[in-house]
Amino acid sequence: MFLSKGQVLGALFVLGGIAYGFYFRPRLTATVIVGACVAFYLVTAAFNLVITMAGRRYRPPRQIRVRPGDKTLPPYAVLLPVRKEANMLSYLVARVDQLMYPRRQLCILLLIEHDDHETLAAARELRIPFYSGPRWALPGGHLRVVVVPPGGPKTKPNALNVAMGIVVRERCEFVTIYDAEDRPEPDQLLKAVGTFRAAPPELACLQAELAFWNDNTNWVTALYWVGYKIHFTRFMPGLARLGLPVPLGGTSNHFRVNALLDVALRPGGLVWDPCNLTEDADLGARLAAGGYRVGLLRSTTMEEAPAGLKVVDKQQRRWKAGYLQTGLVYTRRPVRTMWRMGPVRWLSFNLLMFGVPITFLLNPLFLGLTVAYFVTRSELIAELFPPGIYYPAVVLMVLGNFGVLCELVYTCLREAEGTRGRFDLVRYMLTAQLMWLWMSRSTYIAVFELVSGRRGWHKTPHGHAEGPESAPERPAEQAQELTRRPGPAARPVSMHQVTRHRVPTHPDAWNPRDAQPVWSPVERRR
């Protein structure tokens, strides 16, 4: 069972109180519930406003200029978890080849599941060697394939945990993660090293900005683009400026390896929760609980926005279920966890984890009540909104929606010069309500999957926006040249040489059978 005894008792107490109220005073109970929902809206709106306003005055950490030829650059690991991404492999290899960092200090690991035969075949075709030992044992072997062994969930965090042992063995000081469709700026690693060098050890993570190159494909990509702009240029900077836990992006976050090991899950040094659908948000909270800070890196990684509603649905189901899952983990032992994180940070983090999906659950209900009232003029609906609830709800509905629309349009216009002058994207901002309703649908499905135990890692397909303008010249040849061994013939290492890594089990592990959280944030981490 994924709820603790305290959470079960709390849920039963609330449901019992609601049932008791509906039995004896149904109208009063319904009014109290509506008032509580409006109060929740007000709290989340005020929270988002404070964070966004704080983000406008955020100043990124100071950065020291670092040159690619600097002989003191530390070993840097780049993790590339891919699954069913055979069509993207040549693009990915060509793009990471553009990273300006000494090859002797670079450890790039391509993480592929053992049964992903198509992607493994693509790696062999590109003649990428398979991992068989330290990089200095293989000349030119800074890019290698790591086969994720069976035994754990086939998720991105599980693959990252497999690679983490290699990162430590390779004595890497920093590590970053890129997805299959990512296009990081070539000097991003150098900027990260320069920022870490100028910062105190408490700065454990630098999150690069994520943006989309296919922002003008349709209304879906336009709304995703502007949403990411607001999130990475104002909301996340606001959290970092106020010292609150930052739910990290799933890619382009640069870590100090020693900080990751310090906040690792117990036992076995697991860094990422292998069964958490939003392992990045969970890791951000653990860093905050461990006394570390997260900063924003002045660098951008271009990504590929979902271009269809079906893709949006799968992605939102994973994110919303993951937020609820993470929130449940951090409320299992609320007093002890609050003591570790601090009351303000604990409350703000859980307001974010629970607030986002709950808001999407409530939106269609209140929209339905509003439409039903104007159509039927029902006195029953009117009684649910006495003056003390009605006026705050109306102000919040009018000013809140108008303010969000203004923020979308303002961001779109402000960024238009940097997006090839696409002022025509402004018209898509008027369709934001339709996107939010679609996300509400996905949230309801996510809750059902979480409660019924049918939750899963809904993978986001990539490559639909790749075209001639984004294709590298002769990608296969570039990849082969990148991984070629010196000698008369270049060939991949046999898969029989791949080192197997066993994922440690844990008595509290969140597995598909009992959905138990893998980490208690109040336990000692040694």
C-alpha positions in Angstrom: 0.0 0.0 0.0 1.5 3.4 -1.0 -0.1 5.3 1.9 1.3 5.3 5.4 -0.9 4.5 8.4 -1.1 8.2 9.3 -2.1 9.1 5.7 -4.8 6.4 5.7 -6.2 7.6 9.0 -6.2 11.2 7.8 -8.0 10.3 4.6 -10.6 8.2 6.5 -11.1 11.1 9.0 -11.7 13.6 6.2 -14.0 11.3 4.2 -15.8 10.3 7.3 -16.4 14.0 8.2 -17.7 14.8 4.7 -20.0 11.8 4.8 -21.3 12.8 8.3 -21.9 16.3 7.1 -23.8 15.3 4.0 -26.0 13.1 6.0 -27.0 15.7 8.6 -26.4 19.0 6.9 -25.9 18.4 3.1 -26.2 22.0 1.9 -24.0 23.5 4.6 -21.4 20.7 3.9 -21.5 21.4 0.2 -21.0 25.1 0.8 -18.1 24.5 3.2 -16.4 22.3 0.5 -16.9 25.0 -2.2 -15.5 27.6 0.2 -12.5 25.4 1.0 -11.9 25.0 -2.8 -12.0 28.8 -3.3 -9.6 29.3 -0.4 -7.3 26.7 -2.0 -7.5 28.6 -5.3 -6.6 31.9 -3.5 -3.6 30.3 -1.7 -2.2 28.8 -4.8 -2.7 31.9 -6.8 -1.0 34.0 -4.2 1.9 31.5 -4.0 2.4 31.5 -7.7 2.2 35.3 -7.9 4.9 35.7 -5.1 7.2 33.2 -6.8 6.8 34.7 -10.2 7.4 38.2 -9.0 10.5 37.0 -7.1 11.8 35.4 -10.3 11.8 38.7 -12.1 14.6 39.9 -9.8 16.6 36.7 -9.8 20.3 37.0 -10.5 22.1 33.9 -11.8 25.2 32.7 -9.9 28.5 34.4 -10.8 30.3 32.7 -13.5 34.1 32.4 -14.1 35.2 32.2 -17.7 36.6 28.8 -18.5 38.4 28.0 -21.8 38.3 24.6 -23.5 42.0 24.3 -23.3 42.2 24.7 -19.6 44.2 21.7 -18.3 42.6 21.9 -14.9 39.1 21.0 -16.1 37.7 18.2 -14.0 36.3 14.9 -15.4 32.7 15.5 -16.5 30.1 12.8 -17.1 27.2 13.1 -19.6 24.4 10.6 -19.2 22.2 10.0 -22.2 19.3 7.7 -21.2 17.4 6.5 -24.4 14.7 4.0 -24.9 13.1 3.2 -28.3 15.1 6.1 -29.7 16.8 4.4 -32.7 15.7 7.2 -35.0 17.3 9.8 -32.8 20.6 8.2 -32.0 22.6 9.7 -34.9 21.3 13.2 -34.1 22.1 12.8 -30.4 25.6 11.6 -31.0 26.3 14.4 -33.4 25.0 17.0 -31.0 27.0 15.8 -28.0 30.1 15.8 -30.2 29.7 19.6 -30.4 30.2 20.0 -26.7 33.4 22.0 -26.1 35.1 20.0 -23.5 38.4 18.1 -23.5 37.7 14.6 -24.6 40.2 13.1 -22.2 38.1 14.6 -19.3 34.7 13.7 -20.8 32.7 10.5 -20.1 29.6 10.2 -22.2 27.5 7.2 -21.4 24.6 6.1 -23.7 22.2 4.2 -21.6 20.1 1.6 -23.4 17.8 -1.1 -22.0 18.9 -4.7 -22.5 15.8 -5.6 -24.5 15.8 -2.4 -26.7 17.2 -4.3 -29.7 16.4 -1.6 -32.2 18.3 1.1 -30.4 21.2 -1.3 -29.6 21.4 -2.2 -33.3 21.5 1.5 -34.2 24.4 1.9 -31.7 26.3 -0.9 -33.4 25.6 0.6 -36.8 27.2 3.8 -35.6 30.1 1.7 -34.2 29.8 3.0 -30.7 31.8 0.8 -28.3 30.1 -0.8 -25.4 31.4 -0.1 -21.9 34.0 -2.6 -20.6 36.1 -0.6 -18.2 37.6 2.8 -17.4 37.8 5.2 -20.2 41.6 5.4 -20.0 41.7 1.6 -20.9 40.1 2.5 -24.3 41.8 5.2 -26.4 39.2 7.6 -27.8 36.5 5.9 -25.7 34.8 8.8 -24.1 31.5 7.8 -25.7 30.3 4.3 -24.8 27.1 2.3 -24.6 26.0 1.0 -21.2 23.4 -1.7 -21.3 20.9 -1.4 -18.5 20.5 -5.0 -17.1 17.2 -6.6 -16.3 15.8 -6.7 -12.8 14.7 -3.1 -12.3 11.9 -1.0 -13.7 12.4 0.1 -17.3 12.5 3.8 -16.4 14.9 6.7 -16.9 15.8 7.0 -13.2 16.7 3.3 -13.0 19.0 3.7 -16.0 20.6 6.7 -14.4 21.2 4.7 -11.2 23.0 2.0 -13.2 25.3 4.7 -14.8 26.0 6.4 -11.5 28.3 3.6 -10.4 30.3 4.1 -13.5 30.4 7.8 -12.9 31.9 7.3 -9.5 34.3 4.7 -10.8 35.5 7.1 -13.5 36.1 9.7 -10.8 33.9 12.3 -12.4 33.4 15.5 -10.4 30.3 16.7 -12.3 27.5 14.9 -14.1 24.7 16.1 -16.4 21.8 14.5 -18.2 20.5 15.0 -21.7 17.5 13.5 -23.4 17.4 12.1 -26.9 16.1 15.2 -28.6 18.2 17.7 -26.7 20.4 20.4 -28.4 22.6 21.9 -25.6 24.7 24.9 -26.3 28.2 23.8 -27.1 29.8 25.6 -24.2 27.2 24.5 -21.6 29.6 22.3 -19.7 32.3 25.0 -19.6 29.7 27.5 -18.2 28.6 24.9 -15.6 32.2 24.4 -14.4 32.9 28.2 -14.3 29.7 28.7 -12.2 30.6 25.9 -9.8 34.1 27.2 -9.4 32.8 30.6 -8.4 30.1 29.2 -6.1 30.2 27.7 -2.6 30.0 24.0 -2.1 26.3 24.3 -1.1 25.4 25.0 -4.7 24.8 21.4 -5.7 22.9 21.7 -9.0 22.7 24.1 -11.9 19.5 23.9 -14.1 19.9 25.1 -17.7 16.9 26.7 -19.4 14.8 24.4 -21.6 13.2 25.8 -24.7 11.7 24.5 -27.9 12.8 24.9 -31.4 9.5 23.8 -33.0 7.4 26.5 -31.2 5.5 27.5 -34.4 4.4 24.1 -35.5 0.8 24.5 -34.2 -1.1 25.8 -31.2 0.0 22.9 -29.0 3.7 23.6 -29.5 3.2 27.4 -29.1 1.5 26.9 -25.7 4.2 24.5 -24.5 6.8 27.0 -25.6 5.4 29.9 -23.7 4.7 27.7 -20.7 8.3 26.6 -20.5 9.5 30.2 -21.0 7.5 31.3 -17.9 8.5 28.3 -15.9 12.3 28.5 -16.6 12.7 32.3 -16.7 10.4 33.3 -13.8 9.0 30.5 -11.7 12.1 28.4 -11.2 14.2 31.5 -10.7 11.7 32.7 -8.1 12.0 29.4 -6.2 15.8 29.5 -6.3 15.9 33.2 -5.2 13.7 32.5 -2.2 15.6 29.4 -1.2 12.7 27.0 -1.7 13.0 23.5 -3.1 13.2 23.5 -6.9 11.5 20.7 -8.8 14.2 20.1 -11.4 13.7 19.6 -15.1 14.4 16.1 -16.3 17.3 17.2 -18.4 20.2 19.7 -18.6 20.7 19.7 -14.8 24.3 19.7 -13.8 25.3 18.2 -10.5 28.2 17.9 -8.2 28.7 14.2 -7.9 29.6 14.3 -4.2 26.3 16.2 -3.4 24.3 13.5 -5.2 26.1 10.8 -3.2 25.4 12.7 0.0 21.6 12.8 -0.6 21.4 9.3 -2.2 18.7 6.9 -1.3 19.6 4.2 1.1 21.0 1.5 0.8 23.4 1.1 -2.1 23.8 4.7 -3.0 20.8 5.0 -5.3 20.5 8.7 -6.3 17.2 8.6 -8.3 14.0 6.9 -7.2 13.7 4.2 -9.9 9.9 4.1 -9.7 9.2 7.8 -9.3 7.5 9.3 -12.3 8.9 12.7 -11.5 12.3 11.7 -10.1 13.7 15.2 -10.9 11.2 16.8 -8.5 12.0 14.3 -5.8 15.7 14.8 -6.2 15.3 18.6 -5.9 13.5 18.2 -2.6 16.2 15.9 -1.3 18.9 18.4 -2.2 17.0 21.1 -0.2 16.5 18.7 2.7 20.3 18.1 2.7 21.1 21.8 2.9 22.0 22.2 -0.7 20.9 24.9 -3.2 19.9 24.9 -6.8 20.9 27.7 -9.2 19.9 28.6 -12.8 22.6 28.3 -15.4 22.9 31.0 -18.1 22.6 28.5 -20.9 19.8 27.0 -23.0 19.1 23.5 -24.2 16.7 23.3 -27.1 14.1 20.5 -27.0 11.2 19.2 -29.1 7.7 20.2 -28.0 4.9 17.7 -28.3 3.0 18.4 -31.5 -0.2 16.4 -30.8 -2.7 16.1 -28.0 -2.1 12.4 -27.6 1.5 13.0 -26.8 0.5 15.8 -24.4 -1.9 13.4 -22.7 0.7 10.8 -22.0 3.3 13.3 -20.8 0.8 15.1 -18.5 -0.4 11.8 -17.1 3.1 10.9 -16.1 3.9 14.4 -14.7 0.7 14.8 -12.7 0.8 11.2 -11.2 4.5 11.8 -10.4 3.7 15.1 -8.6 1.1 13.3 -6.5 3.4 10.4 -5.9 6.2 12.7 -4.7 3.8 14.7 -2.5 2.7 11.5 -0.8 6.3 10.5 -0.1 7.0 13.8 1.6 3.9 13.7 3.7 4.4 10.2 5.1 6.2 11.5 8.2 5.2 15.2 8.1 6.7 16.3 11.4 10.1 14.7 10.9 10.3 15.7 7.2 9.3 19.3 8.1 12.1 19.4 10.7 14.6 18.3 8.1 13.5 20.7 5.3 12.2 23.5 7.4 8.5 24.4 7.7 8.3 27.0 5.0 10.2 24.9 2.4 8.2 21.8 3.3 4.9 23.6 3.0 5.8 25.3 -0.3 7.1 22.1 -1.8 3.9 20.1 -0.9 1.7 23.0 -2.0 3.4 22.7 -5.4 3.3 18.9 -5.6 -0.3 18.7 -4.6 -1.5 22.1 -5.8 -0.8 21.6 -9.5 -2.7 18.4 -10.0 -5.5 19.4 -7.6 -6.0 22.7 -9.5 -6.4 20.7 -12.8 -8.9 18.4 -11.0 -11.0 21.3 -9.8 -11.0 23.5 -12.9 -13.5 21.5 -15.0 -15.8 21.1 -11.9 -16.1 24.9 -11.3 -16.3 25.5 -15.0 -19.2 23.1 -15.2 -20.9 24.8 -12.2 -20.6 28.2 -13.9 -22.0 27.0 -17.2 -24.8 25.1 -15.4 -25.8 28.2 -13.4 -26.0 30.5 -16.4 -28.0 27.9 -18.3 -30.4 26.9 -15.6 -30.3 29.8 -13.1 -30.4 27.1 -10.4 -31.1 28.3 -6.9 -29.3 25.2 -5.6 -26.0 26.3 -7.2 -26.5 29.9 -6.1 -26.8 28.7 -2.5 -23.4 27.2 -2.7 -21.9 30.6 -3.2 -22.9 33.0 -0.3 -21.4 36.5 -0.5 -18.3 35.5 1.5 -17.5 32.9 -1.1 -19.1 34.4 -4.2 -17.1 37.7 -4.4 -13.6 36.2 -3.9 -14.5 33.5 -6.4 -15.6 36.0 -9.0 -12.5 38.2 -8.5 -10.3 35.2 -8.7 -12.0 34.0 -11.9 -11.9 37.3 -13.7 -8.6 38.8 -12.5 -6.9 35.4 -12.3 -7.7 34.3 -15.8 -7.1 37.8 -17.2 -3.7 38.0 -15.4 -2.6 34.6 -16.8 -3.6 35.6 -20.3 -1.7 38.9 -20.0 1.4 37.0 -18.8 1.1 34.6 -21.7 0.8 37.4 -24.3 3.5 39.5 -22.6 6.0 36.6 -22.6 5.2 35.8 -26.2 5.8 39.4 -27.3 8.9 39.8 -25.2 10.5 36.6 -26.6 9.3 37.1 -30.2 12.6 38.8 -31.2 14.5 35.8 -29.9 12.2 33.3 -31.7 12.8 34.4 -35.3 10.2 37.2 -35.0 7.2 34.9 -34.6 4.7 37.5 -33.3 2.0 35.3 -34.9 2.2 33.0 -31.9 0.2 35.5 -29.9 -3.0 34.3 -31.4 -2.5 30.8 -29.9 -2.5 32.2 -26.4 -6.3 32.6 -26.6 -6.6 28.8 -26.8 -4.9 28.2 -23.4 -8.2 27.3 -21.7 -8.7 24.5 -24.2 -5.2 23.1 -23.4 -5.9 23.4 -19.6 -9.1 21.4 -20.0 -7.2 18.7 -21.9 -4.6 18.6 -19.1 -7.4 18.3 -16.6 -8.6 15.2 -18.5 -5.1 13.8 -18.3 -4.9 14.5 -14.6 -8.1 12.5 -13.9 -6.7 9.6 -15.8 -3.4 10.0 -13.9 -5.3 9.8 -10.5 -7.1 6.7 -11.6 -3.9 5.0 -12.7 -2.2 5.9 -9.4 -5.0 4.7 -7.3 -5.6 1.5 -9.3 -1.9 0.6 -9.5 -1.9 1.0 -13.3 0.5 3.9 -13.4 3.3 3.6 -15.8 6.1 5.5 -17.5 4.3 7.0 -20.5 7.2 7.6 -22.8 7.2 10.8 -25.0 8.0 10.0 -28.6 10.6 12.2 -30.3 11.7 12.9 -33.8 8.5 14.2 -35.4 10.0 17.7 -35.7 13.3 16.7 -37.1 13.8 17.8 -40.6 16.5 18.8 -43.1 17.2 22.0 -41.2 18.0 20.1 -38.0 19.7 17.1 -39.5 23.4 16.9 -39.0 25.5 16.5 -42.1 26.2 12.8 -42.5 25.2 12.0 -38.9 26.3 8.3 -39.1 29.7 9.2 -40.4 30.1 11.8 -37.7 29.1 9.4 -35.0 31.5 6.7 -36.3 34.3 9.2 -36.4 33.5 10.3 -32.9 33.8 6.8 -31.5 36.4 5.3 -33.7 39.3 3.5 -32.2 42.8 3.9 -33.4 44.0 1.1 -35.6 43.2 -0.6 -38.9 39.6 -1.4 -38.0 37.1 0.2 -35.7 34.5 -2.2 -34.2 32.2 -2.1 -31.2 33.1 -4.0 -28.1 31.1 -7.2 -27.7 28.0 -7.0 -25.6 29.4 -9.9 -23.5 32.0 -7.5 -22.1 29.4 -5.2 -20.7 29.6 -4.9 -16.9 26.4 -5.9 -15.2 25.0 -3.8 -12.3 22.5 -5.1 -9.9 19.9 -2.6 -8.6 19.9 -2.8 -4.8 16.5 -3.7 -3.3 15.1 -1.9 -0.3 12.5 -3.0 2.2 10.6 0.3 1.7 11.1 0.3 -2.1 8.1 1.5 -4.2 7.6 -1.4 -6.5 4.7 -2.2 -8.9 3.2 -4.7 -6.5 2.8 -2.6 -3.4 3.5 1.0 -4.6 5.6 1.7 -1.5 7.8 4.9 -1.6 11.5 4.2 -2.0 12.8 6.9 0.3 12.0 8.4 3.6 13.4 11.9 3.6 14.1 11.9 7.3 16.4 8.9 7.5 20.1 9.4 7.8 21.9 9.0 4.5 25.0 7.1 5.2 
